[in-house]
Amino acid sequence: MPLDDDISPDATTGSLPAPASLIPPLRQTAVLLDIDGTLLDFAPTPREVWVPPELSTTLKQLHERTDGALALVSGRSLNDIDLIFAPDVFPAIGGHGAEMRLQPDSEAVAAHAPPLDKELKRRLAAIAKLSPGILLEDKGYSLALHYRLAPQAEKAIYEAVSLIRAELPNAPIEVLPGKSVCEIKHSGFTKATGVRELMTHARFKGRRPFFIGDDVTDETVFAIMPDFNGLAFSVGRRALGVDGHFDGPSDVRAFLARLLDDDRDVSLS
């Protein structure tokens, strides 16, 4: 699980301490985690991701050890997150900050954006017909066009989205490029706006957060971690401004498990 002190894309030398040594005791920490590409390995389609049983155990223990200051921070909807991790339910920010749930046993969900306009969705959905293998995912607050199975369609997808935006210049939408996905959402909210609000609530307020993410959409959260004296780690790539990086989700899962072991040793000492 190498970590590099030169976080530029071409960095090849230097190292940081293992990240576990940078994390304060869990009772002082807020654990913020992206899902796809961070906790879970990518799959051919979004519905095929798999949650290893040991990860479920780790997340439940982290939630307990932090007194509830653990949250999943995802572009997926809360409903989708719950389906993936069922029967476990965790505090979460969903839809790139569009919705939030603070307690796993609560039905209260704070919504920060209206669903995408139906006509806009219809026009965007038609882009999926450009090529076999383009998968359409309607997240309510956003719409995603996955082209992992049709990489040759990437340019055509973005050109079609740009054309629609040009025809609707006043539409309050934002395009999020990701790993083999083009996502269109309402403007005005991001994962960072969701995290900022999350950190004002009792279970999280006053704690030192760390966030782990892998994609362009996670960079907004990387950028605000210093505002909370927090730490940021990227996965798979050495993103600018982070405190270190992991090679892949398996390294993240191992790190989180090790945090529990290290914290237990501190508690016993």
Buried (B, 14 or more C-beta within 10 A) or exposed (E): BEBBEEBEEEEEEEEBEBBBEBBBBBEEBBBBBBBBBBBBBBEEEBEEBEBBEEBBEBBBBBBEBBEBBBBBBBBBBBBBBBEBBEEBBBBBBBBBBBBBBBEBEEEEEBBBBEBBBEEBBEBBEEBBEBBEBBBBBBBBBBBBBBBBBBEEBBEBBBEBBEEBBEEBEEBEBBBBBBBBBBBBBBEEBBBBBBBBBBBEBEBBEEBBBBBBBBBEBBBBBBBBBEEBEBBBBBBBBBBEEBBBBBEBBEBBBBBBBBBBEBBEEEEEE
